[in-house]
């Protein structure tokens, strides 16, 4: 029998290999495309035990979902681009916890939460008891100044212990984001150590800043009633910094701080900060002047990843564009200086946060 030429032998084998390769591509390409696409977002309530008060506090988990989001869901005064109870895309994902500002809420940064979740992150939020919309009675006290970061730590522990969320979170890829007092919280979680007596110097220089210094006389009177000066009262508070446990959390690998309350930090406050920090601020912030806050700490942070300024913006630009209901309730916080487009600013903030957490938490695109 005559032998078959080598080419004739090779052709059926090459066709078989091509078919197999095509089959593998057909299976893998949809998965790769699915992983890189913007997904739907699910939303579910959680309850956290506050280590400060022992009381429960409410939060939410935002997560990637295969179910598309159609419009928004009205939740109180917020229009949230997420579907309550939607199924989750399985697999471990990076986690970001968001800390709201003074008097804020667990939905106060819903647009950042839904944006990150739609790009492959699990996001957890919480009401920070003693300093949220329902109760601000502990503002300026150790329950908030030391308690806020401990409440965030409790949120991380809560979701990692819950079988439903534990399966969706990679415990080695955790970040934190925060605005204003929440920015302070994020820095504390990163390992920053405040010096409470610095409040005095700030209020000497910015007596018109009613948001920070508006209760100075009451604080001085309270200290006097205890036979102390205000400086002595702050030093006593300093000694209580560890009252609720360590304020740093080594599980957190990156911090995104928006207009942070950072006047409390000095040249040694960041000696124990070893994770990347992204700073954001508004150029004309009237609540937390950049010169005494974000711009003050930028050169002190050895792990500074980036610092970004929003031109002409005031403090409240970091709150999401307001719904009609919010415009009626908190008109001042919904308005921006001439030339500031809040929606455009948030598109950039959200994109920067996503890029930052993708890079620092080794998250796949």
Secondary structure, DSSP 8 states (H G I E B T S, - for coil): -----HHHHHHHHHHHHHHHHHHHHHHHHHHHHHHHS--EEEEEEEEEE-TTTS-EEEEEEEEEESS---S-EEETTEEESSEET-----S-EEEEEEE--TTB-TTTTHHHHHHHHHTT-EEEEE--TTSBTTB-TTTTSHHHHTHHHHHHHHHHHHHHHSHHHHTTEEEEEEEEEEETHHHHHHHHHHT----TTHHHHHHHH-TT-HHHHTTHHHHHHHHHHTT--HHHHHHHHHTTTTTTS-S--TTEEEEEEES---TT--TTTTTT--SEEEEEEETT-SSS-GGGTHHHHHTT-TTEEEEEEETT--GGGGS----HHHHHH-HHHH---TT--HHHHHHHHHHHHHHHHHHHTT---
